[in-house]
Amino acid sequence: GRNGSWLLDPFDILVTDDVLKGSSGTTSPSFTANADSAVVQWSTISTALAAGTQVTVTTSANGTGGSQNGDITIGIFKSPSVNVGGGGSLTFIADRNIDVQGTMGFFGAAMPLKFLAGRSGQGVIELPNTSINLQNGDITFGGLTEFTRAGGGKFFGAASYDAAHPIGVNLSSANINALNGTITINGGSKYQPASIGVNISNSDLLARNIVRRLE
């Protein structure tokens, strides 16, 4: 329960209810993965957030000992709701893609929730049919790929990059609630001829402010 930053440095990561694999140092806030296809238990993240820990789940792609692309997959949880302690935060950083499947709910103290893809220069965020409820705080869907806007200026976002990943941030049929905060969506296209920066079709987005940047 020590307050601090929780840093993961594996390769592909699965966040789920399953037992841990390919990892060591599993007591938060310290966690070090030692193999491909690392698995992090959602209950471990929940416990850390309840203690007010700043949790960062981040991948490392090829060149640092692994053989994978650096994707984060977040699964469906038996107990998706978290009562956040003061000072807590949750950030997912992927070298390539972030895929969220299921439901997450965060209550209690205000916290920032961030999903950042494409640290390698390309990577998308997929949240189709996903439900996220953040009672207090801001949600960011974006990435680390740099875009130059046609009208001038730059921003960083998730980036579509091939025919199988044509949408930078895909929130199709999602339910995203940050009623007391801001939802920020940053996405762009690195694939031609047909691709989309941001897709929010058939979705419900509730927030005090909604900011969308796309290219």
Residue, then its C-alpha position, 0 to 999 in steps of 0.5 A: g500500500r505504499n504511495g508511489s509510482w508502479l512501473l511495469d516494463p514487460f512486452d505484451i501485457l494482459v490485464t485480467d482476473d487470471v493468475l500472474k505469468g511471466s512476472s516477478g516482484t508482484t507486490s505493488p508499487s513494484f512490478t517487473a515482468n521477465a518474459d513475453s505475454a505477461v499477465v497482471q491481475w486486475s485485483t492487484i491494480s484495484t488494491a493499489l488504486a484503493a491505497g492511493t497509488q499512481v499505477t502505470v502499466t507500460t510495455s517495452a517492444n522489440g530490442t529490450g529482450g522480448s519478441q512481441n509488439g508491446d500490446i496491452t489487452i485489458g479483459i473482462f473483470k469479475s469485480p470491475s469497480v474500484n474505490v480509489g484512494g486520494g492521490g491514485s491514478l491509472t495510466f496504460i502506455a503501449d508501444r503499439n495497441i491498447d484493446v479494452q474489452g468489458t467494464m471498468g468503474f472508478f469511484g471515490a477520490a478524483m483520479p486521472l485515467k489515461f490510455l496512450a498507444g503508439r509509443s513505437g510510432q504506430g498504435v491504436i486504441e480499441l474500445p468497442n462495446t466497452s463501458i468506463n465510469l469515472q466518477n471523479g476525474d478526467i479520461t484521456f484516449g490518445g497516444l505518443t505518435e506525433f501529428t502535424r495538423a493541416g492548419g498548423g500546429k502539432f499534437f500527439g495521439a493514437a495512430s491507425y497504421d494498416a488495413a487491420h487497424p484503420i482507426g486511431v481511437n475506436l469507441s464504437s458502441a462504447n459507454i464512457n462516463a466522466l460526468n465531473g471531468t473531461i474526456t479527451i480523444n486524440g487520434g490520427s491516421k497513418y494509413q492510406p487510402a482509407s482510415i479514420g482518426v477517431n470513431i465514436s459512432n453509436s457511443d454515449l460520452l458523458a462529461r463536463n467537457i469533451v475535447r477531440r483532436l484528429e488528423 
